[in-house]
């Protein structure tokens, strides 16, 4: 193709841009060269990269060259699950599982995440009767607590609660509390869940555990009051007053707590204890009180 200008024929053909096939081949060549030159650096980069179309292409090319890189395959499966690309994730998990290279617990964990994510995408009224609900519960129960890290254990506890396995979720909360930096938070979670289930005695005990595990005076006071409220909600006044007697010495100068204890004793029909709290309150009149 051409045009005439000042007596000359000028070619106006455009240079051909690389097609998709040539571009992909060039990309794969770059990957292979990088792998040959810097295999470890490239592997680390792929593990730390956010999954997008380009990174996925890199990972796929890498796994063709290094099919035994099961850790990267698991990482890719995890990211594919997050993106909702379940069939592609399943292919990767199948390959890791078939290799039988000691990654079975990681595969089980990712399959649970896959099932749970799909289940949560369903309409709530359809979940209980679905086969996926049963499969997800089976996957949940197959998890080995000892092989999970801290984040996974917390996530497992929350998934367990969402799926209605309340007693197991509470057990998980208590296990997490034994190794958590702030154990009171997890005992409080257990107490709140148990209260919602109408298990008032267990709820009060859980708040008591939260109180005993906390070093913050404000938090201890809050847990103390929540324990009393849980027990009183179940009309367990005797248990509430016994619990109060163990810790009342901490609040002899706290007018609000003493008033709460006096009302609790009155509600429980223990007039002697109610009078003792009332006398203590009268003794605080005119004095500085703790709030």
VOBA-1610 file (N, C-alpha, C; in pm, whole numbers, padded with zeros to 5 digits, always signed):
BEGIN
Unk+00086-00119+00000Unk+00000+00000+00000Unk+00089+00123+00000Unk+00054+00226-00075Unk+00139+00343-00082Unk+00061+00463-00130Unk+00123+00578-00129Unk+00063+00702-00180Unk+00172+00785-00243Unk+00135+00869-00341Unk+00234+00951-00410Unk+00246+01086-00344Unk+00370+01131-00326Unk+00395+01263-00268Unk+00520+01319-00332Unk+00507+01432-00401Unk+00619+01498-00470Unk+00688+01402-00565Unk+00613+01320-00634Unk+00668+01231-00734Unk+00723+01102-00680Unk+00720+01085-00553Unk+00770+00962-00491Unk+00653+00881-00435Unk+00674+00751-00434Unk+00575+00664-00372Unk+00616+00639-00227Unk+00530+00677-00136Unk+00561+00664+00007Unk+00481+00548+00063Unk+00549+00452+00125Unk+00480+00337+00183Unk+00415+00378+00315Unk+00291+00347+00328Unk+00217+00382+00451Unk+00174+00259+00528Unk+00230+00142+00500Unk+00194+00023+00576Unk+00241+00035+00721Unk+00154-00009+00814Unk+00190-00004+00956Unk+00265-00130+00994Unk+00358-00110+01086Unk+00431-00226+01137Unk+00335-00316+01213Unk+00350-00444+01197Unk+00262-00541+01263Unk+00300-00554+01410Unk+00203-00539+01500Unk+00225-00554+01643Unk+00225-00703+01677Unk+00304-00742+01779Unk+00308-00881+01822Unk+00168-00930+01858Unk+00135-01047+01809Unk+00007-01107+01842Unk+00009-01168+01981Unk-00107-01215+02027Unk-00118-01271+02162Unk-00030-01394+02179Unk-00022-01477+02076Unk+00059-01599+02085Unk+00207-01566+02101Unk+00255-01472+02016Unk+00396-01432+02024Unk+00428-01367+02158Unk+00332-01286+02207Unk+00353-01218+02335Unk+00363-01318+02449Unk+00275-01419+02448Unk+00278-01521+02552Unk+00407-01601+02547Unk+00451-01634+02425Unk+00577-01708+02409Unk+00694-01627+02462Unk+00692-01497+02435Unk+00798-01409+02486Unk+00796-01405+02638Unk+00676-01398+02694Unk+00662-01394+02840Unk+00714-01522+02902Unk+00680-01635+02844Unk+00726-01762+02896Unk+00877-01775+02885Unk+00933-01721+02777Unk+01079-01724+02760Unk+01147-01645+02871Unk+01089-01528+02902Unk+01145-01446+03010Unk+01141-01521+03142Unk+01028-01590+03167Unk+01014-01666+03291Unk+01120-01775+03300Unk+01137-01848+03192Unk+01235-01957+03192Unk+01375-01904+03215Unk+01407-01792+03149Unk+01540-01732+03166Unk+01560-01689+03311Unk+01455-01625+03367Unk+01465-01582+03507Unk+01480-01701+03600Unk+01408-01808+03568Unk+01418-01927+03652Unk+01556-01988+03647Unk+01615-01992+03527Unk+01750-02049+03513Unk+01853-01963+03584Unk+01832-01830+03576Unk+01931-01739+03635Unk+01909-01720+03785Unk+01782-01701+03823Unk+01752-01670+03963Unk+01634-01754+04012Unk+01647-01885+04019Unk+01532-01969+04054Unk+01476-01939+04191Unk+01562-01918+04290Unk+01513-01896+04425Unk+01443-01762+04437Unk+01502-01657+04376Unk+01442-01524+04383Unk+01306-01521+04316Unk+01292-01589+04203Unk+01165-01591+04134Unk+01059-01665+04216Unk+01099-01775+04277Unk+01006-01852+04360Unk+00955-01767+04476Unk+01045-01693+04540Unk+01005-01607+04652Unk+00912-01497+04603Unk+00944-01439+04487Unk+00860-01333+04432Unk+00719-01382+04404Unk+00709-01500+04347Unk+00577-01557+04317Unk+00496-01582+04444Unk+00563-01625+04548Unk+00494-01654+04674Unk+00442-01527+04741Unk+00509-01416+04717Unk+00472-01291+04783Unk+00384-01201+04697Unk+00362-01241+04571Unk+00286-01156+04480Unk+00136-01174+04498Unk+00063-01067+04476Unk-00083-01077+04477Unk-00128-01141+04346Unk-00223-01232+04356Unk-00264-01307+04238Unk-00348-01220+04146Unk-00300-01203+04024Unk-00377-01141+03917Unk-00350-01221+03791Unk-00397-01174+03677Unk-00382-01252+03554Unk-00236-01276+03519Unk-00153-01174+03539Unk-00011-01187+03504Unk+00059-01283+03600Unk+00035-01263+03731Unk+00099-01351+03830Unk+00056-01495+03811Unk-00072-01516+03780Unk-00122-01650+03757Unk-00050-01716+03639Unk-00026-01638+03534Unk+00048-01692+03418Unk+00190-01732+03459Unk+00253-01648+03539Unk+00388-01679+03589Unk+00385-01809+03670Unk+00287-01819+03761Unk+00278-01938+03845Unk+00258-02064+03762Unk+00168-02056+03664Unk+00142-02172+03580Unk+00266-02214+03503Unk+00341-02115+03453Unk+00464-02147+03381Unk+00569-02207+03474Unk+00578-02150+03594Unk+00673-02201+03692Unk+00642-02347+03728Unk+00513-02376+03747Unk+00474-02511+03787Unk+00492-02612+03673Unk+00492-02565+03550Unk+00525-02655+03440Unk+00671-02696+03447Unk+00755-02599+03486Unk+00898-02627+03497Unk+00932-02697+03629Unk+00854-02665+03733Unk+00879-02723+03867Unk+00749-02782+03921Unk+00702-02893+03864Unk+00572-02949+03906Unk+00570-02997+04050Unk+00686-03014+04112Unk+00689-03061+04251Unk+00693-02948+04352Unk+00670-02824+04305Unk+00664-02711+04398Unk+00523-02708+04458Unk+00497-02798+04551Unk+00362-02814+04606Unk+00319-02694+04690Unk+00415-02629+04753Unk+00380-02513+04835Unk+00325-02400+04749Unk+00386-02377+04634Unk+00335-02275+04544Unk+00199-02317+04487Unk+00183-02444+04460Unk+00056-02493+04408Unk-00056-02472+04512Unk-00024-02495+04639Unk-00122-02470+04745Unk-00154-02321+04757Unk-00052-02239+04743Unk-00072-02095+04749Unk-00163-02049+04636Unk-00138-02101+04518Unk-00222-02065+04404Unk-00365-02112+04426Unk-00382-02233+04479Unk-00516-02284+04507Unk-00589-02194+04606Unk-00517-02150+04710Unk-00578-02063+04810Unk-00628-01932+04747Unk-00545-01873+04662Unk-00583-01747+04599Unk-00698-01767+04501Unk-00698-01879+04433Unk-00808-01909+04340Unk-00940-01924+04415Unk-00934-01984+04534Unk-01055-01998+04616Unk-01106-01860+04657Unk-01015-01771+04697Unk-01054-01635+04734Unk-01124-01566+04617Unk-01076-01593+04495Unk-01134-01531+04376Unk-01261-01602+04330Unk-01295-01714+04396Unk-01414-01787+04356Unk-01395-01876+04235Unk-01271-01904+04198Unk-01242-01989+04082Unk-01219-02132+04134Unk-01329-02193+04177Unk-01322-02318+04251Unk-01273-02437+04168Unk-01316-02445+04045Unk-01275-02559+03961Unk-01125-02559+03939Unk-01068-02440+03915Unk-00923-02431+03895Unk-00848-02465+04024Unk-00903-02422+04136Unk-00842-02454+04265Unk-00845-02604+04289Unk-00956-02666+04252Unk-00971-02809+04273Unk-00865-02888+04196Unk-00834-02843+04074Unk-00731-02910+03994Unk-00597-02907+04067Unk-00563-02791+04124Unk-00435-02779+04194Unk-00433-02865+04320Unk-00544-02866+04393Unk-00549-02947+04516Unk-00542-03096+04484Unk-00606-03137+04377Unk-00599-03277+04335Unk-00456-03319+04306Unk-00380-03232+04242Unk-00241-03264+04206Unk-00153-03275+04330Unk-00176-03185+04427Unk-00098-03193+04551Unk-00135-03319+04628Unk-00264-03348+04633Unk-00311-03466+04705Unk-00258-03594+04642Unk-00254-03599+04509Unk-00206-03718+04439Unk-00057-03740+04461Unk+00016-03631+04484Unk+00161-03644+04505Unk+00192-03708+04639Unk+00098-03701+04735Unk+00116-03761+04867Unk+00251-03722+04926Unk+00274-03588+04928Unk+00404-03537+04972Unk+00398-03476+05111Unk+00299-03514+05192Unk+00293-03464+05329Unk+00216-03334+05344Unk+00130-03302+05249Unk+00055-03177+05255Unk-00095-03202+05274Unk-00129-03317+05328Unk-00270-03353+05337Unk-00348-03258+05428Unk-00287-03214+05538Unk-00360-03124+05629Unk-00388-02990+05562Unk-00291-02940+05482Unk-00313-02814+05409Unk-00422-02829+05305Unk-00424-02944+05239Unk-00528-02969+05139Unk-00665-02973+05206Unk-00675-03043+05320Unk-00802-03049+05393Unk-00850-02910+05433Unk-00755-02827+05477Unk-00791-02692+05520Unk-00844-02610+05403Unk-00779-02618+05289Unk-00822-02540+05174Unk-00955-02592+05118Unk-00976-02722+05126Unk-01105-02775+05080Unk-01218-02728+05173Unk-01189-02716+05302Unk-01289-02662+05394Unk-01322-02518+05357Unk-01220-02437+05331Unk-01244-02298+05292Unk-01327-02290+05164Unk-01297-02379+05072Unk-01369-02385+04945Unk-01516-02417+04970Unk-01542-02524+05048Unk-01680-02562+05076Unk-01754-02452+05152Unk-01687-02393+05251Unk-01751-02291+05333Unk-01787-02168+05250Unk-01697-02127+05163Unk-01722-02008+05080Unk-01840-02033+04986Unk-01845-02151+04929Unk-01958-02183+04840Unk-02089-02191+04919Unk-02083-02247+05039Unk-02203-02259+05122Unk-02257-02122+05160Unk-02168-02030+05197Unk-02210-01897+05236Unk-02267-01817+05119Unk-02234-01860+04998Unk-02288-01792+04879Unk-02432-01834+04851Unk-02478-01940+04916Unk-02615-01987+04898Unk-02713-01903+04980Unk-02839-01904+04940Unk-02942-01840+05020Unk-02953-01913+05154Unk-02961-01839+05266Unk-02963-01903+05400Unk-03068-02012+05416Unk-03186-01990+05358Unk-03294-02088+05376Unk-03269-02218+05300Unk-03173-02216+05207Unk-03144-02337+05129Unk-03027-02418+05185Unk-02955-02362+05281Unk-02831-02427+05326Unk-02856-02556+05403Unk-02948-02552+05499Unk-02965-02665+05591Unk-02995-02796+05519Unk-03073-02789+05414Unk-03113-02911+05343Unk-03017-02948+05230Unk-02911-02870+05213Unk-02823-02894+05099Unk-02717-03001+05129Unk-02675-03067+05024Unk-02567-03164+05037Unk-02437-03093+05074Unk-02422-02971+05024Unk-02299-02895+05052Unk-02286-02867+05202Unk-02398-02844+05271Unk-02393-02822+05416Unk-02335-02944+05486Unk-02381-03063+05448Unk-02331-03186+05509Unk-02183-03206+05477Unk-02144-03175+05355Unk-02004-03191+05315Unk-01915-03093+05390Unk-01965-02973+05408Unk-01885-02871+05479Unk-01868-02910+05626Unk-01974-02961+05688Unk-01964-03006+05827Unk-01866-03122+05840Unk-01869-03213+05744Unk-01775-03325+05747Unk-01633-03276+05731Unk-01613-03179+05643Unk-01480-03121+05624Unk-01434-03048+05749Unk-01527-02980+05813Unk-01496-02907+05936Unk-01450-03002+06045Unk-01519-03115+06060Unk-01488-03211+06166Unk-01361-03290+06138Unk-01315-03288+06014Unk-01195-03364+05979Unk-01067-03287+06006Unk-01079-03160+06045Unk-00959-03079+06065Unk-00881-03126+06188Unk-00750-03123+06175Unk-00660-03161+06284Unk-00611-03033+06351Unk-00661-03007+06470Unk-00629-02882+06542Unk-00479-02862+06557Unk-00406-02969+06582Unk-00262-02957+06609Unk-00182-02913+06487Unk-00235-02930+06367Unk-00161-02892+06246Unk-00194-02751+06199Unk-00289-02685+06264Unk-00330-02552+06221Unk-00251-02444+06295Unk-00225-02332+06226Unk-00159-02220+06292Unk-00264-02134+06364Unk-00217-02029+06430Unk-00307-01948+06511Unk-00421-01886+06432Unk-00390-01830+06316Unk-00494-01768+06234Unk-00596-01871+06188Unk-00549-01988+06149Unk-00639-02093+06103Unk-00729-02142+06217Unk-00673-02153+06338Unk-00753-02197+06452Unk-00865-02098+06482Unk-00833-01970+06477Unk-00937-01868+06501Unk-01043-01873+06391Unk-00999-01891+06267Unk-01095-01899+06157Unk-01182-02024+06169Unk-01121-02134+06211Unk-01197-02258+06228Unk-01304-02240+06336Unk-01269-02174+06445Unk-01366-02151+06552Unk-01485-02069+06502Unk-01457-01965+06423Unk-01565-01881+06373Unk-01652-01956+06273Unk-01590-02036+06185Unk-01668-02115+06090Unk-01755-02216+06164Unk-01700-02275+06269Unk-01775-02373+06348Unk-01899-02310+06408Unk-01885-02189+06459Unk-02000-02119+06517Unk-02104-02087+06411Unk-02061-02037+06296Unk-02153-02002+06188Unk-02233-02124+06142Unk-02167-02241+06145Unk-02234-02363+06100Unk-02320-02426+06209Unk-02332-02359+06323Unk-02424-02404+06426Unk-02368-02505+06524Unk-02237-02531+06517Unk-02174-02626+06609Unk-02128-02547+06733Unk-02225-02505+06814Unk-02198-02410+06922Unk-02104-02468+07027Unk-02131-02588+07074Unk-02048-02647+07179Unk-01903-02662+07133Unk-01885-02704+07008Unk-01750-02719+06957Unk-01682-02584+06942Unk-01757-02483+06899Unk-01701-02349+06886Unk-01653-02298+07021Unk-01732-02322+07126Unk-01692-02279+07261Unk-01566-02353+07306Unk-01558-02481+07274Unk-01435-02555+07307Unk-01315-02495+07236Unk-01333-02458+07111Unk-01224-02396+07036Unk-01184-02262+07098Unk-01285-02181+07138Unk-01255-02053+07201Unk-01169-02073+07326Unk-01202-02175+07404Unk-01127-02199+07526Unk-00985-02247+07495Unk-00970-02327+07392Unk-00837-02371+07350Unk-00754-02253+07303Unk-00815-02166+07226Unk-00744-02047+07178Unk-00702-01959+07294Unk-00789-01948+07394Unk-00760-01863+07511Unk-00634-01908+07583Unk-00607-02038+07584Unk-00490-02088+07657Unk-00359-02044+07594Unk-00363-02000+07468Unk-00240-01960+07400Unk-00245-01817+07347Unk-00356-01746+07374Unk-00375-01611+07321Unk-00304-01507+07406Unk-00268-01397+07342Unk-00206-01287+07415Unk-00305-01222+07512Unk-00431-01217+07472Unk-00537-01162+07557Unk-00645-01270+07575Unk-00622-01364+07664Unk-00714-01478+07679Unk-00855-01437+07721Unk-00867-01326+07795Unk-00998-01283+07839Unk-01093-01259+07724Unk-01041-01211+07611Unk-01126-01184+07495Unk-01196-01311+07449Unk-01123-01423+07454Unk-01179-01548+07402Unk-01273-01615+07501Unk-01243-01602+07630Unk-01340-01651+07729Unk-01468-01568+07723Unk-01454-01438+07699Unk-01571-01352+07686Unk-01655-01395+07565Unk-01589-01428+07453Unk-01662-01477+07336Unk-01742-01601+07373Unk-01677-01692+07444Unk-01746-01814+07487Unk-01866-01780+07574Unk-01847-01687+07667Unk-01957-01648+07756Unk-02073-01588+07680Unk-02042-01505+07582Unk-02147-01440+07504Unk-02226-01542+07422Unk-02155-01637+07361Unk-02222-01740+07281Unk-02311-01827+07369Unk-02258-01868+07484Unk-02335-01953+07576Unk-02457-01880+07629Unk-02444-01752+07656Unk-02559-01673+07702Unk-02667-01671+07594Unk-02625-01654+07469Unk-02721-01654+07359Unk-02793-01786+07343Unk-02729-01894+07388Unk-02790-02027+07382Unk-02873-02059+07505Unk-02877-01966+07601Unk-02954-01990+07721Unk-02884-02078+07823Unk-02753-02098+07806Unk-02676-02178+07901Unk-02613-02081+08002Unk-02694-02039+08098Unk-02657-01929+08186Unk-02544-01964+08282Unk-02545-02085+08335Unk-02440-02124+08428Unk-02305-02129+08357Unk-02299-02194+08241Unk-02173-02204+08166Unk-02128-02066+08121Unk-02222-01979+08087Unk-02187-01844+08046Unk-02122-01769+08162Unk-02183-01778+08280Unk-02125-01712+08397Unk-01986-01763+08429Unk-01967-01894+08417Unk-01835-01952+08443Unk-01733-01902+08341Unk-01775-01888+08214Unk-01683-01839+08110Unk-01641-01695+08138Unk-01736-01612+08180Unk-01701-01475+08217Unk-01609-01473+08339Unk-01630-01567+08430Unk-01540-01579+08544Unk-01399-01615+08500Unk-01387-01703+08400Unk-01256-01736+08346Unk-01192-01615+08280Unk-01275-01537+08210Unk-01224-01415+08146Unk-01169-01319+08252Unk-01242-01308+08362Unk-01198-01220+08471Unk-01065-01268+08529Unk-01056-01397+08554Unk-00933-01451+08615Unk-00813-01440+08522Unk-00838-01440+08391Unk-00728-01438+08295Unk-00684-01298+08257Unk-00761-01198+08299Unk-00730-01061+08259Unk-00650-00988+08367Unk-00553-00909+08321Unk-00474-00830+08415Unk-00517-00685+08420Unk-00615-00649+08341Unk-00663-00511+08335Unk-00779-00493+08432Unk-00766-00406+08532Unk-00871-00390+08633Unk-01007-00352+08573Unk-01007-00265+08472Unk-01133-00225+08410Unk-01200-00343+08341Unk-01119-00424+08273Unk-01174-00542+08205Unk-01223-00644+08307Unk-01148-00661+08416Unk-01188-00756+08520Unk-01324-00716+08580Unk-01341-00589+08604Unk-01469-00540+08658Unk-01583-00569+08560Unk-01559-00543+08432Unk-01662-00566+08332Unk-01699-00715+08325Unk-01598-00801+08325Unk-01625-00945+08321Unk-01699-00991+08446Unk-01663-00933+08560Unk-01730-00966+08686Unk-01880-00935+08678Unk-01911-00816+08629Unk-02051-00775+08618Unk-02126-00859+08514Unk-02058-00895+08406Unk-02122-00978+08303Unk-02149-01119+08356Unk-02058-01170+08438Unk-02081-01301+08499Unk-02205-01298+08588Unk-02217-01194+08668Unk-02335-01180+08755Unk-02462-01170+08672Unk-02455-01091+08563Unk-02573-01072+08480Unk-02617-01203+08414Unk-02521-01283+08371Unk-02555-01411+08308Unk-02623-01504+08407Unk-02567-01513+08527Unk-02624-01602+08628Unk-02761-01553+08672Unk-02775-01423+08688Unk-02905-01370+08729Unk-03009-01387+08619Unk-02966-01379+08491Unk-03060-01398+08380Unk-03121-01538+08383Unk-03047-01633+08439Unk-03099-01769+08452Unk-03160-01795+08588Unk-03185-01687+08663Unk-03241-01698+08800Unk-03153-01785+08890Unk-03023-01782+08864Unk-02928-01859+08945Unk-02869-01766+09052Unk-02956-01717+09139Unk-02914-01617+09236Unk-02814-01672+09337Unk-02833-01794+09381Unk-02741-01851+09479Unk-02600-01862+09419Unk-02592-01911+09294Unk-02461-01922+09228Unk-02399-01783+09207Unk-02483-01685+09173Unk-02434-01549+09152Unk-02379-01491+09281Unk-02448-01514+09391Unk-02401-01459+09519Unk-02275-01529+09567Unk-02264-01660+09541Unk-02140-01729+09577Unk-02023-01676+09495Unk-02050-01652+09369Unk-01945-01594+09282Unk-01908-01454+09331Unk-02009-01375+09366Unk-01984-01238+09414Unk-01900-01239+09542Unk-01927-01335+09630Unk-01856-01341+09758Unk-01706-01363+09739Unk-01669-01431+09632Unk-01526-01458+09609Unk-01450-01333+09569Unk-01519-01237+09510Unk-01447-01121+09454Unk-01493-00987+09511Unk-01588-00988+09603Unk-01643-00862+09651Unk-01538-00774+09718Unk-01434-00837+09775Unk-01331-00759+09844Unk-01258-00664+09749Unk-01261-00696+09618Unk-01196-00610+09520Unk-01272-00480+09498Unk-01399-00478+09541Unk-01485-00365+09506Unk-01549-00301+09629Unk-01481-00312+09743Unk-01534-00254+09865Unk-01542-00101+09860Unk-01469-00040+09769Unk-01473+00106+09756Unk-01538+00148+09624Unk-01604+00056+09558Unk-01670+00087+09430Unk-01821+00092+09455Unk-01875+00211+09461Unk-02014+00231+09497Unk-02108+00163+09397Unk-02077+00173+09269Unk-02164+00115+09166Unk-02172-00037+09180Unk-02057-00100+09203Unk-02056-00246+09216Unk-02127-00289+09343Unk-02103-00219+09453Unk-02169-00254+09579Unk-02321-00242+09567Unk-02367-00138+09498Unk-02511-00122+09479Unk-02565-00237+09395Unk-02489-00276+09293Unk-02531-00390+09209Unk-02539-00518+09293Unk-02442-00539+09382Unk-02441-00658+09466Unk-02557-00657+09566Unk-02587-00538+09617Unk-02699-00527+09712Unk-02830-00566+09643Unk-02852-00517+09521Unk-02974-00549+09448Unk-02980-00698+09411Unk-02865-00754+09382Unk-02859-00898+09352Unk-02899-00980+09474Unk-02846-00942+09590Unk-02879-01015+09712Unk-03027-01001+09746Unk-03083-00883+09723Unk-03226-00862+09747Unk-03309-00951+09654Unk-03270-00957+09526Unk-03344-01038+09429Unk-03336-01186+09464Unk-03224-01225+09525Unk-03207-01365+09561Unk-03263-01400+09697Unk-03322-01300+09766Unk-03382-01325+09895Unk-03282-01341+10008Unk-03157-01301+09987Unk-03055-01310+10091Unk-03043-01173+10158Unk-03132-01148+10253Unk-03140-01016+10314Unk-03018-00985+10399Unk-02957-01086+10459Unk-02838-01064+10541Unk-02724-01009+10456Unk-02703-01073+10339Unk-02597-01026+10251Unk-02631-00889+10193Unk-02760-00867+10162Unk-02802-00738+10109Unk-02776-00628+10212Unk-02804-00658+10339Unk-02781-00559+10444Unk-02633-00528+10460Unk-02551-00632+10446Unk-02406-00610+10458Unk-02356-00516+10348Unk-02405-00534+10227Unk-02365-00445+10119Unk-02420-00304+10142Unk-02541-00295+10196Unk-02602-00163+10222Unk-02521-00087+10327Unk-02477-00158+10432Unk-02396-00094+10536Unk-02265-00044+10478Unk-02208-00125+10392Unk-02083-00083+10328Unk-02104+00041+10242Unk-02216+00046+10174Unk-02247+00163+10091Unk-02263+00289+10177Unk-02332+00274+10290Unk-02351+00388+10381Unk-02217+00437+10434Unk-02126+00341+10455Unk-01994+00379+10505Unk-01912+00458+10405Unk-01949+00449+10278Unk-01876+00522+10174Unk-01928+00664+10156Unk-02044+00696+10218Unk-02097+00831+10204Unk-01997+00934+10255Unk-01976+01032+10177Unk-01882+01138+10217Unk-01738+01104+10189Unk-01710+00980+10143Unk-01573+00942+10113Unk-01554+00940+09961Unk-01430+00943+09919Unk-01402+00928+09776Unk-01432+00785+09736Unk-01506+00769+09629Unk-01543+00635+09584Unk-01483+00608+09448Unk-01464+00481+09422Unk-01409+00437+09296Unk-01519+00417+09195Unk-01496+00466+09074Unk-01597+00452+08967Unk-01548+00355+08862
//
